[in-house]
């Protein structure tokens, strides 16, 4: 690949070598170049996604630790860096690692989807996590985070403290199924539990597909409640993937004091794990 001058007004290919320098951030020798047209000096690091980062050697370590059940504070403690560094790396890694770029939509014929629940800072502000996986490979096809109103015994307390919370789940379903429709064939087998909200989205975006629904079952101790008890589970691929989310994403642990303070950070963390799941674990 021929180098071009990074100067927008130049973009010349008349480039010559001009020595090298020692980059302390990752202990590498980086070659320098010079454009003979505009006389601009630059290096191969100019074209890197981690350009101007002083702690680029931490990027792969933070990526692994984020996807291995560690919180931001624990990662900062293990690596001996500032908490702000870890928070910035989460944004940076989410920007450059797109799990959807690793998905192969060829020959996908069976999809399972469902929602997990967590909270944003407090149980009075619940959050829904829509997960869609390919049945046979357990490849994560889409994951969407959305706010939802509190229900059950917490409903009255939530209304008193935070007022009426907006239900963003329809927006998440619309975005998810719209994205799937652009990449999948019209005739796909969808499987889920018997939630009454689900058939609407399958009929709207995949009217020619087959849709099977299974009665939900009580969770068992293993898999943090996501693995179901009672013999054969027709939604095992989905439930096993959700159990792996619970086991590897610190924010989703059951009975934990590590909570999500910002729903956008939760989405970025889940995107990061989805990339790790699709490229490393399966």
C-alpha angles and dihedrals in degrees: 000000000000118000120235129201108265091218105109093214092052116032090169122165093211095109128157131188117258108183127274141263137218113250109207095192091075103004097248136137108239120198120231127216139193130210109225091202101057099010092235116156120216142148138224087263089068089076095046121111087227092055113158093007112141095198103040091139087071095060098086092040093051090046091055094045094048089056095045103066100274129137124225092254093050092048090051090049094048094048096038095235136122121280089235089059091057092047091052092047090055089058092044095048092046088053097052101032110067110179091199090064088064095052119106108205093187116119095003107151106152126051130179122197139176142142132261123200131223134146142250107235093315138031088243087073105051124190129208122217114199112204127188119186137176107249102225103036097030088227112166107238099177141354125188131182121208138165120246138182119267117256141193119017093350095057097089094044091050092050091050096049104032105016123226110344119215118244107230096172096100089055091052093049091048092052093045098048092041089056092047091049091057092055107032138068118257094246107064129144112240122194130187142136123280098275105149093222096063106069092063093063095045092050093047099049103023107029092158096050129098116248123198124187127196130197113256119245135205115268123243129224096264119075092032090278096309096099109078127228126225110068127284115027115202089198095049095125091055096042093047090052091049089050089053089052089053092048099045106033110071094207091061099051115127115247095007134145091215104097137170114260095181124034091210090060089051090054091049092048092050091047089053093050092046089057091048091046094051097042104033114018102043 
